[in-house]
């Protein structure tokens, strides 16, 4: 008869499992994105330095993330970590309110940082390779339908959900959000201080999403709230580019 691990051991195992899930997702995404995008260029589906290639790489990256999430859940038989249920009117309100609140917090944080002479780095995902209008329009849809839901399935479902099996809500939310922020670091340009300021903002944004997941036990809610937040950012960039 197997023994139940002690609480400290269980916590270590859950943190290690969460870290493995993220590393696994990054590995699969990298393994899918580079060769598939190179193949698309080689056969003339898209061209280097174009909006089409940039969007394709994003879609391939998140297809890799999704494949890793499904693979992890299948291997560990923990499908319940990513609960999906139909949205209620209350959930829809939380999605819209959460998305707007995330956007408002980001700009509030940028304002406060600016007042003390600090700035954050720039995520390269918002820098278009080709036509900015087309890119921002497409990314509104991609954010809502792909980026938000897939990232939340990974970070709130697999990571936070797994951590909740060994931790209370607050540490599980904070650890998952810290991992979420750190994963963004390589894609942020700027000085070291600017890049870490960006990560700090993302950690807080992730914590809000974590609370939504904890409160609703439905990964669709933070997934769509995240998508709304990203989409609003692209709408603002689109308006500025016109």
MIDOSE-1310 file (N, C-alpha, C; in nm, 2 decimals, decimal comma, always signed):
residues 242
xxxx	+0,08/-0,12/+0,00/+0,00/+0,00/+0,00/+0,09/+0,12/+0,00; +0,06/+0,22/-0,09/+0,15/+0,34/-0,11/+0,11/+0,44/+0,00; +0,21/+0,51/+0,05/+0,19/+0,61/+0,15/+0,17/+0,75/+0,09; +0,09/+0,83/+0,15/+0,06/+0,96/+0,11/+0,18/+1,05/+0,14
xxxx	+0,23/+1,13/+0,05/+0,35/+1,21/+0,07/+0,32/+1,31/+0,18; +0,42/+1,35/+0,26/+0,40/+1,45/+0,36/+0,37/+1,58/+0,29; +0,32/+1,68/+0,37/+0,28/+1,81/+0,31/+0,40/+1,88/+0,24; +0,52/+1,89/+0,30/+0,63/+1,96/+0,24/+0,68/+1,88/+0,11
xxxx	+0,68/+1,75/+0,12/+0,72/+1,67/+0,00/+0,61/+1,69/-0,11; +0,49/+1,69/-0,08/+0,38/+1,71/-0,17/+0,39/+1,84/-0,24; +0,42/+1,94/-0,16/+0,44/+2,08/-0,22/+0,56/+2,09/-0,32; +0,67/+2,02/-0,28/+0,78/+2,02/-0,37/+0,75/+1,95/-0,50
xxxx	+0,68/+1,84/-0,49/+0,64/+1,76/-0,60/+0,55/+1,84/-0,69; +0,46/+1,91/-0,63/+0,36/+1,99/-0,71/+0,43/+2,11/-0,78; +0,53/+2,17/-0,72/+0,60/+2,28/-0,78/+0,69/+2,23/-0,89; +0,75/+2,11/-0,87/+0,83/+2,05/-0,97/+0,74/+2,01/-1,09
xxxx	+0,62/+1,96/-1,07/+0,53/+1,92/-1,17/+0,48/+2,04/-1,25; +0,46/+2,15/-1,18/+0,42/+2,27/-1,25/+0,53/+2,33/-1,34; +0,65/+2,32/-1,28/+0,77/+2,37/-1,36/+0,79/+2,28/-1,49; +0,77/+2,15/-1,47/+0,79/+2,06/-1,58/+0,68/+2,09/-1,69
xxxx	+0,56/+2,12/-1,65/+0,45/+2,14/-1,74/+0,49/+2,27/-1,83; +0,54/+2,37/-1,76/+0,57/+2,49/-1,84/+0,69/+2,47/-1,93; +0,80/+2,40/-1,88/+0,91/+2,37/-1,96/+0,87/+2,29/-2,08; +0,79/+2,19/-2,06/+0,74/+2,10/-2,16/+0,66/+2,18/-2,27
xxxx	+0,58/+2,27/-2,22/+0,50/+2,35/-2,32/+0,59/+2,44/-2,40; +0,69/+2,50/-2,34/+0,79/+2,58/-2,41/+0,87/+2,50/-2,51; +0,90/+2,38/-2,47/+0,98/+2,29/-2,56/+0,90/+2,25/-2,68; +0,77/+2,21/-2,66/+0,68/+2,17/-2,77/+0,66/+2,28/-2,86
xxxx	+0,63/+2,40/-2,81/+0,60/+2,52/-2,89/+0,72/+2,55/-2,98; +0,84/+2,54/-2,92/+0,96/+2,57/-3,00/+0,98/+2,47/-3,11; +0,96/+2,34/-3,07/+0,98/+2,23/-3,17/+0,88/+2,24/-3,28; +0,76/+2,30/-3,26/+0,66/+2,31/-3,36/+0,68/+2,44/-3,45
xxxx	+0,71/+2,55/-3,38/+0,71/+2,68/-3,44/+0,82/+2,69/-3,55; +0,94/+2,67/-3,51/+1,05/+2,69/-3,60/+1,04/+2,61/-3,73; +1,04/+2,48/-3,72/+1,03/+2,40/-3,85/+0,91/+2,43/-3,93; +0,79/+2,44/-3,87/+0,67/+2,46/-3,94/+0,67/+2,60/-4,02
xxxx	+0,72/+2,70/-3,95/+0,72/+2,83/-4,01/+0,83/+2,84/-4,12; +0,94/+2,77/-4,10/+1,04/+2,76/-4,21/+0,99/+2,69/-4,33; +0,91/+2,58/-4,31/+0,85/+2,51/-4,42/+0,75/+2,60/-4,49; +0,67/+2,67/-4,42/+0,57/+2,76/-4,48/+0,64/+2,87/-4,57
xxxx	+0,75/+2,92/-4,53/+0,83/+3,01/-4,61/+0,89/+2,94/-4,73; +0,94/+2,82/-4,71/+1,01/+2,75/-4,82/+0,91/+2,72/-4,93; +0,79/+2,69/-4,90/+0,69/+2,65/-5,01/+0,61/+2,77/-5,06; +0,64/+2,89/-5,00/+0,58/+3,01/-5,05/+0,45/+3,05/-4,99
xxxx	+0,41/+2,98/-4,88/+0,28/+3,02/-4,82/+0,28/+3,16/-4,76; +0,40/+3,19/-4,70/+0,42/+3,32/-4,64/+0,56/+3,37/-4,68; +0,59/+3,50/-4,66/+0,72/+3,55/-4,69/+0,78/+3,60/-4,56; +0,92/+3,60/-4,55/+0,99/+3,66/-4,44/+0,95/+3,81/-4,42
xxxx	+0,95/+3,85/-4,30/+0,92/+3,99/-4,26/+0,78/+4,04/-4,29; +0,69/+3,95/-4,30/+0,55/+3,99/-4,33/+0,46/+3,96/-4,21; +0,34/+4,02/-4,22/+0,24/+4,00/-4,11/+0,19/+3,86/-4,11; +0,18/+3,80/-4,23/+0,14/+3,66/-4,24/+0,23/+3,56/-4,16
xxxx	+0,36/+3,58/-4,18/+0,46/+3,49/-4,11/+0,45/+3,52/-3,96; +0,44/+3,64/-3,92/+0,43/+3,68/-3,77/+0,31/+3,61/-3,71; +0,19/+3,62/-3,77/+0,07/+3,56/-3,72/+0,08/+3,41/-3,72; +0,14/+3,36/-3,83/+0,16/+3,21/-3,83/+0,24/+3,16/-3,72
xxxx	+0,35/+3,23/-3,69/+0,44/+3,19/-3,58/+0,36/+3,19/-3,45; +0,28/+3,29/-3,43/+0,20/+3,30/-3,31/+0,10/+3,18/-3,30; +0,03/+3,16/-3,40/-0,06/+3,04/-3,40/+0,01/+2,91/-3,38; +0,13/+2,89/-3,44/+0,20/+2,77/-3,42/+0,25/+2,76/-3,28
xxxx	+0,30/+2,87/-3,22/+0,34/+2,87/-3,08/+0,23/+2,82/-2,99; +0,12/+2,88/-3,01/+0,01/+2,84/-2,91/-0,06/+2,71/-2,95; -0,04/+2,66/-3,07/-0,08/+2,53/-3,10/+0,01/+2,43/-3,02; +0,14/+2,47/-3,02/+0,24/+2,39/-2,94/+0,20/+2,39/-2,79
xxxx	+0,17/+2,51/-2,74/+0,12/+2,51/-2,60/+0,00/+2,42/-2,57; -0,10/+2,43/-2,66/-0,22/+2,35/-2,64/-0,19/+2,20/-2,65; -0,10/+2,17/-2,75/-0,07/+2,02/-2,76/+0,00/+1,98/-2,63; +0,09/+2,06/-2,57/+0,16/+2,03/-2,45/+0,06/+2,01/-2,33
xxxx	-0,03/+2,10/-2,32/-0,14/+2,10/-2,22/-0,21/+1,97/-2,23; -0,26/+1,94/-2,35/-0,34/+1,81/-2,37/-0,25/+1,69/-2,34; -0,13/+1,69/-2,38/-0,04/+1,58/-2,35/-0,01/+1,57/-2,21; +0,01/+1,68/-2,14/+0,04/+1,67/-1,99/-0,08/+1,61/-1,92
xxxx	-0,20/+1,66/-1,95/-0,32/+1,61/-1,89/-0,35/+1,47/-1,91; -0,32/+1,42/-2,04/-0,33/+1,28/-2,07/-0,24/+1,19/-2,00; -0,11/+1,24/-2,00/+0,00/+1,16/-1,93/-0,03/+1,14/-1,78; -0,07/+1,25/-1,72/-0,09/+1,25/-1,57/-0,24/+1,22/-1,53
xxxx	-0,32/+1,21/-1,63/-0,47/+1,18/-1,61/-0,53/+1,28/-1,51; -0,50/+1,41/-1,53/-0,55/+1,51/-1,45/-0,64/+1,61/-1,53; -0,73/+1,56/-1,60/-0,82/+1,64/-1,69/-0,89/+1,74/-1,61; -0,92/+1,71/-1,48/-1,00/+1,80/-1,40/-0,93/+1,93/-1,36
xxxx	-0,80/+1,94/-1,39/-0,72/+2,06/-1,37/-0,77/+2,18/-1,46; -0,83/+2,14/-1,57/-0,87/+2,25/-1,67/-1,02/+2,24/-1,68; -1,10/+2,28/-1,58/-1,24/+2,27/-1,59/-1,30/+2,37/-1,68; -1,39/+2,32/-1,77/-1,45/+2,40/-1,87/-1,60/+2,39/-1,85
xxxx	-1,68/+2,50/-1,84/-1,82/+2,49/-1,83/-1,88/+2,61/-1,90; -2,01/+2,60/-1,93/-2,08/+2,70/-2,00/-2,09/+2,83/-1,92; -2,07/+2,94/-1,98/-2,07/+3,07/-1,91/-2,21/+3,11/-1,87; -2,22/+3,16/-1,75/-2,34/+3,22/-1,70/-2,34/+3,37/-1,73
xxxx	-2,45/+3,44/-1,71/-2,45/+3,59/-1,72/-2,35/+3,65/-1,62; -2,34/+3,59/-1,51/-2,24/+3,64/-1,41/-2,10/+3,62/-1,46; -2,07/+3,51/-1,52/-1,94/+3,48/-1,58/-1,90/+3,58/-1,69; -2,00/+3,61/-1,77/-1,98/+3,70/-1,88/-1,94/+3,84/-1,83
xxxx	-2,01/+3,88/-1,72/-1,98/+4,01/-1,65/-1,84/+4,01/-1,60; -1,80/+3,89/-1,54/-1,66/+3,88/-1,49/-1,56/+3,88/-1,60; -1,59/+3,82/-1,71/-1,50/+3,83/-1,83/-1,48/+3,97/-1,88; -1,59/+4,04/-1,90/-1,58/+4,18/-1,95/-1,52/+4,27/-1,85
xxxx	-1,56/+4,26/-1,72/-1,51/+4,34/-1,62/-1,36/+4,31/-1,59; -1,33/+4,18/-1,59/-1,19/+4,15/-1,56/-1,10/+4,20/-1,67; -1,14/+4,18/-1,80/-1,06/+4,23/-1,91/-1,03/+4,38/-1,90; -1,14/+4,46/-1,87/-1,13/+4,60/-1,86/-1,04/+4,64/-1,74
xxxx	-1,06/+4,57/-1,63/-0,98/+4,60/-1,51/-0,83/+4,57/-1,53; -0,80/+4,46/-1,60/-0,66/+4,43/-1,64/-0,60/+4,54/-1,72; -0,68/+4,59/-1,82/-0,63/+4,70/-1,90/-0,61/+4,82/-1,82; -0,71/+4,86/-1,74/-0,70/+4,98/-1,66/-0,58/+4,97/-1,56
xxxx	-0,56/+4,85/-1,50/-0,45/+4,84/-1,41/-0,31/+4,86/-1,48; -0,30/+4,80/-1,60/-0,17/+4,81/-1,67/-0,14/+4,96/-1,70; -0,24/+5,03/-1,75/-0,21/+5,17/-1,77/-0,19/+5,26/-1,65; -0,26/+5,21/-1,54/-0,24/+5,28/-1,41/-0,10/+5,25/-1,36
xxxx	-0,05/+5,13/-1,38/+0,08/+5,09/-1,33/+0,19/+5,17/-1,42; +0,16/+5,18/-1,55/+0,26/+5,25/-1,63/+0,26/+5,40/-1,59; +0,15/+5,46/-1,56/+0,14/+5,60/-1,51/+0,22/+5,62/-1,38; +0,20/+5,53/-1,29/+0,27/+5,54/-1,16/+0,42/+5,52/-1,18
xxxx	+0,46/+5,42/-1,26/+0,60/+5,40/-1,28/+0,66/+5,53/-1,35; +0,58/+5,58/-1,44/+0,63/+5,70/-1,51/+0,65/+5,82/-1,42; +0,57/+5,83/-1,32/+0,58/+5,94/-1,22/+0,70/+5,93/-1,14; +0,76/+5,81/-1,12/+0,88/+5,80/-1,04/+1,00/+5,77/-1,13
xxxx	+0,98/+5,80/-1,26/+1,09/+5,79/-1,36/+1,13/+5,65/-1,41; +1,03/+5,56/-1,40/+1,05/+5,42/-1,44/+0,97/+5,39/-1,56; +1,01/+5,30/-1,65/+0,93/+5,26/-1,76/+0,95/+5,10/-1,77; +0,86/+5,04/-1,84/+0,87/+4,90/-1,86/+0,92/+4,87/-2,00
xxxx	+0,97/+4,75/-2,02/+1,02/+4,71/-2,16/+0,90/+4,69/-2,25; +0,92/+4,65/-2,37/+0,82/+4,63/-2,47/+0,81/+4,48/-2,51; +0,69/+4,42/-2,50/+0,67/+4,29/-2,55/+0,68/+4,29/-2,70; +0,76/+4,21/-2,76/+0,78/+4,20/-2,91/+0,66/+4,16/-2,98
xxxx	+0,56/+4,10/-2,91/+0,44/+4,05/-2,97/+0,35/+4,17/-3,02; +0,38/+4,29/-2,97/+0,30/+4,40/-3,01/+0,37/+4,49/-3,12; +0,49/+4,44/-3,16/+0,56/+4,51/-3,26/+0,54/+4,44/-3,40; +0,47/+4,50/-3,49/+0,44/+4,43/-3,62/+0,56/+4,42/-3,71
xxxx	+0,57/+4,31/-3,78/+0,68/+4,30/-3,88/+0,64/+4,36/-4,01; +0,51/+4,36/-4,04/+0,46/+4,41/-4,17/+0,36/+4,52/-4,15; +0,25/+4,52/-4,22/+0,15/+4,62/-4,21/+0,09/+4,62/-4,07; +0,10/+4,73/-3,99/+0,05/+4,73/-3,86/-0,10/+4,72/-3,85
xxxx	-0,18/+4,78/-3,94/-0,32/+4,78/-3,93/-0,37/+4,64/-3,95; -0,32/+4,57/-4,05/-0,36/+4,43/-4,07/-0,32/+4,34/-3,95; -0,20/+4,36/-3,90/-0,15/+4,28/-3,79/-0,24/+4,30/-3,66; -0,27/+4,43/-3,63/-0,35/+4,45/-3,51/-0,49/+4,40/-3,52
xxxx	-0,55/+4,41/-3,64/-0,68/+4,36/-3,66/-0,69/+4,21/-3,64; -0,59/+4,14/-3,70/-0,59/+4,00/-3,69/-0,56/+3,95/-3,54; -0,47/+4,03/-3,47/-0,44/+3,99/-3,34/-0,55/+4,01/-3,24; -0,64/+4,10/-3,27/-0,76/+4,11/-3,19/-0,83/+3,98/-3,18
xxxx	-0,86/+3,92/-3,30/-0,92/+3,79/-3,30/-0,84/+3,68/-3,24; -0,71/+3,68/-3,27/-0,62/+3,57/-3,22/-0,61/+3,58/-3,07; -0,61/+3,70/-3,02/-0,60/+3,72/-2,87/-0,73/+3,66/-2,80; -0,84/+3,69/-2,86/-0,97/+3,64/-2,80/-0,98/+3,49/-2,81
xxxx	-0,95/+3,43/-2,93/-0,98/+3,29/-2,96/-0,87/+3,20/-2,93; -0,74/+3,25/-2,92/-0,63/+3,16/-2,91/-0,54/+3,19/-2,79; -0,48/+3,31/-2,79/-0,38/+3,35/-2,69/-0,43/+3,34/-2,55; -0,54/+3,41/-2,52/-0,60/+3,41/-2,39/-0,64/+3,28/-2,34
xxxx	-0,72/+3,21/-2,41/-0,77/+3,07/-2,36/-0,66/+2,97/-2,35; -0,56/+2,97/-2,44/-0,45/+2,87/-2,43/-0,36/+2,90/-2,31; -0,32/+3,03/-2,30/-0,23/+3,06/-2,19/-0,30/+3,03/-2,05; -0,42/+3,06/-2,04/-0,49/+3,03/-1,92/-0,51/+2,88/-1,89
xxxx	-0,53/+2,80/-1,99/-0,54/+2,66/-1,98/-0,41/+2,61/-1,92; -0,30/+2,67/-1,96/-0,16/+2,63/-1,91/-0,14/+2,68/-1,77; -0,14/+2,81/-1,76/-0,09/+2,88/-1,63/-0,20/+2,87/-1,52; -0,32/+2,89/-1,55/-0,42/+2,89/-1,45/-0,47/+2,74/-1,43
xxxx	-0,50/+2,67/-1,54/-0,55/+2,53/-1,52/-0,44/+2,44/-1,48; -0,34/+2,41/-1,56/-0,24/+2,31/-1,53/-0,15/+2,35/-1,41; -0,10/+2,48/-1,42/+0,00/+2,52/-1,31/-0,07/+2,55/-1,18; -0,16/+2,65/-1,19/-0,23/+2,69/-1,06/-0,32/+2,58/-1,01
xxxx	-0,39/+2,51/-1,10/-0,47/+2,40/-1,05/-0,39/+2,29/-0,99; -0,28/+2,26/-1,04/-0,19/+2,16/-0,98/-0,14/+2,20/-0,85; -0,10/+2,33/-0,84/-0,04/+2,38/-0,71/-0,15/+2,38/-0,60; -0,28/+2,40/-0,64/-0,38/+2,40/-0,54/-0,40/+2,27/-0,47
xxxx	-0,34/+2,16/-0,52/-0,35/+2,03/-0,46/-0,26/+2,02/-0,34; -0,17/+2,12/-0,33/-0,07/+2,12/-0,22/-0,07/+2,25/-0,14; -0,12/+2,36/-0,20/-0,11/+2,49/-0,14/-0,25/+2,55/-0,12; -0,26/+2,65/-0,03/-0,38/+2,73/-0,02/-0,39/+2,82/-0,15
xxxx	-0,50/+2,88/-0,16/-0,53/+2,96/-0,28/-0,42/+3,07/-0,30; -0,39/+3,15/-0,20/-0,30/+3,26/-0,22/-0,16/+3,22/-0,27; -0,09/+3,13/-0,20/+0,04/+3,09/-0,26/+0,03/+3,02/-0,40; -0,08/+2,95/-0,42/-0,09/+2,89/-0,55/-0,11/+2,99/-0,66
xxxx	-0,19/+3,09/-0,63/-0,21/+3,20/-0,73/-0,08/+3,28/-0,75; +0,00/+3,31/-0,64/+0,12/+3,39/-0,65/+0,23/+3,31/-0,72; +0,25/+3,18/-0,69/+0,35/+3,10/-0,76/+0,32/+3,09/-0,91; +0,19/+3,06/-0,94/+0,16/+3,05/-1,09/+0,18/+3,18/-1,16
xxxx	+0,14/+3,29/-1,09/+0,16/+3,42/-1,15/+0,30/+3,46/-1,17; +0,39/+3,42/-1,07/+0,53/+3,45/-1,09/+0,59/+3,37/-1,21; +0,55/+3,25/-1,22/+0,59/+3,17/-1,34/+0,54/+3,23/-1,47; +0,42/+3,28/-1,47/+0,36/+3,34/-1,58/+0,44/+3,47/-1,62
xxxx	+0,48/+3,55/-1,52/+0,56/+3,67/-1,55/+0,70/+3,63/-1,60; +0,76/+3,53/-1,54/+0,90/+3,50/-1,58/+0,90/+3,45/-1,73; +0,80/+3,37/-1,77/+0,79/+3,32/-1,90/+0,79/+3,43/-2,01; +0,74/+3,55/-1,97/+0,73/+3,66/-2,06/+0,87/+3,73/-2,08
xxxx	+0,96/+3,71/-1,98/+1,08/+3,79/-1,98/+1,16/+3,78/-2,11; +1,18/+3,66/-2,17/+1,26/+3,65/-2,29/+1,21/+3,73/-2,41; +1,08/+3,76/-2,41/+1,02/+3,83/-2,53/+1,01/+3,98/-2,51; +1,06/+4,03/-2,39/+1,06/+4,17/-2,36/+1,19/+4,24/-2,39
xxxx	+1,18/+4,35/-2,46/+1,30/+4,43/-2,49/+1,32/+4,54/-2,40; +1,44/+4,59/-2,38/+1,47/+4,71/-2,30/+1,58/+4,68/-2,21; +1,61/+4,77/-2,11/+1,71/+4,75/-2,01/+1,67/+4,65/-1,91; +1,76/+4,59/-1,84/+1,72/+4,49/-1,74/+1,62/+4,54/-1,64
xxxx	+1,63/+4,67/-1,60/+1,53/+4,72/-1,51/+1,39/+4,73/-1,58; +1,39/+4,77/-1,70/+1,26/+4,78/-1,78/+1,20/+4,65/-1,80; +1,28/+4,55/-1,83/+1,23/+4,41/-1,85/+1,17/+4,36/-1,72; +1,24/+4,38/-1,61/+1,19/+4,32/-1,48/+1,06/+4,40/-1,44
xxxx	+1,06/+4,53/-1,47/+0,94/+4,61/-1,44/+0,82/+4,55/-1,51; +0,84/+4,51/-1,64/+0,74/+4,45/-1,72/+0,69/+4,32/-1,66; +0,79/+4,24/-1,61/+0,75/+4,11/-1,55/+0,67/+4,13/-1,42; +0,71/+4,24/-1,34/+0,63/+4,26/-1,22/+0,49/+4,30/-1,25
xxxx	+0,46/+4,38/-1,36/+0,33/+4,41/-1,39/+0,25/+4,29/-1,44; +0,32/+4,20/-1,51/+0,25/+4,08/-1,56/+0,22/+3,99/-1,44; +0,30/+3,98/-1,34/+0,27/+3,90/-1,22/+0,14/+3,95/-1,16; +0,13/+4,08/-1,15/+0,00/+4,13/-1,09/-0,12/+4,10/-1,17
xxxx	-0,10/+4,11/-1,31/-0,21/+4,08/-1,40/-0,24/+3,93/-1,39; -0,14/+3,85/-1,38/-0,16/+3,71/-1,36/-0,24/+3,67/-1,24; -0,21/+3,75/-1,13/-0,27/+3,73/-1,00/-0,42/+3,75/-1,01; -0,46/+3,86/-1,08/-0,60/+3,89/-1,11/-0,67/+3,78/-1,18
xxxx	-0,60/+3,72/-1,28/-0,66/+3,61/-1,36/-0,67/+3,49/-1,27; -0,57/+3,47/-1,18/-0,57/+3,36/-1,09/-0,69/+3,37/-0,99; -0,72/+3,48/-0,95/-0,83/+3,50/-0,86/-0,96/+3,47/-0,93; -0,97/+3,51/-1,06/-1,09/+3,48/-1,14/-1,11/+3,33/-1,15
xxxx	-1,00/+3,26/-1,18/-1,00/+3,11/-1,19/-1,04/+3,05/-1,06; -0,98/+3,10/-0,95/-1,01/+3,04/-0,82/-1,16/+3,07/-0,78; -1,21/+3,18/-0,82/-1,35/+3,22/-0,78/-1,45/+3,15/-0,86; -1,42/+3,12/-0,99/-1,53/+3,06/-1,08/-1,51/+2,91/-1,10
xxxx	-1,38/+2,86/-1,08/-1,35/+2,72/-1,11/-1,39/+2,68/-1,25; -1,37/+2,78/-1,34/-1,40/+2,76/-1,48/-1,29/+2,83/-1,56; -1,20/+2,76/-1,63/-1,08/+2,82/-1,70/-1,13/+2,91/-1,81; -1,25/+2,89/-1,86/-1,30/+2,98/-1,97/-1,31/+3,13/-1,93
xxxx	-1,34/+3,15/-1,80/-1,35/+3,29/-1,75/-1,22/+3,37/-1,76; -1,11/+3,32/-1,69/-0,99/+3,39/-1,71/-0,93/+3,39/-1,85; -0,96/+3,28/-1,92/-0,92/+3,27/-2,06/-0,97/+3,38/-2,15; -1,10/+3,40/-2,14/-1,16/+3,51/-2,22/-1,13/+3,65/-2,16
xxxx	-1,12/+3,66/-2,03/-1,08/+3,79/-1,97/-0,94/+3,83/-2,02; -0,85/+3,73/-2,02/-0,72/+3,75/-2,07/-0,73/+3,79/-2,22; -0,81/+3,72/-2,30/-0,83/+3,76/-2,44/-0,88/+3,90/-2,46; -0,98/+3,94/-2,38/-1,04/+4,07/-2,39/-0,93/+4,17/-2,36
xxxx	-0,85/+4,15/-2,26/-0,74/+4,24/-2,22/-0,64/+4,26/-2,33; -0,60/+4,15/-2,39/-0,50/+4,16/-2,50/-0,57/+4,23/-2,62; -0,69/+4,19/-2,65/-0,76/+4,25/-2,76/-0,78/+4,40/-2,75; -0,81/+4,45/-2,63/-0,82/+4,59/-2,61/-0,69/+4,66/-2,64
xxxx	-0,58/+4,60/-2,59/-0,44/+4,66/-2,62/-0,42/+4,67/-2,77; -0,46/+4,57/-2,85/-0,44/+4,58/-2,99/-0,53/+4,68/-3,06; -0,65/+4,70/-3,00/-0,75/+4,80/-3,05/-0,69/+4,94/-3,03; -0,63/+4,96/-2,92/-0,56/+5,09/-2,89/-0,45/+5,11/-2,98
xxxx	-0,37/+5,01/-3,00/-0,25/+5,02/-3,10/-0,30/+5,05/-3,24; -0,41/+4,98/-3,27/-0,47/+5,00/-3,41/-0,51/+5,14/-3,43; -0,58/+5,20/-3,33/-0,63/+5,34/-3,33/-0,51/+5,43/-3,34; -0,40/+5,40/-3,27/-0,28/+5,49/-3,28/-0,21/+5,48/-3,41
xx	-0,23/+5,37/-3,49/-0,16/+5,35/-3,61/-0,23/+5,41/-3,73; -0,36/+5,44/-3,71/-0,44/+5,49/-3,82/-0,41/+5,64/-3,85
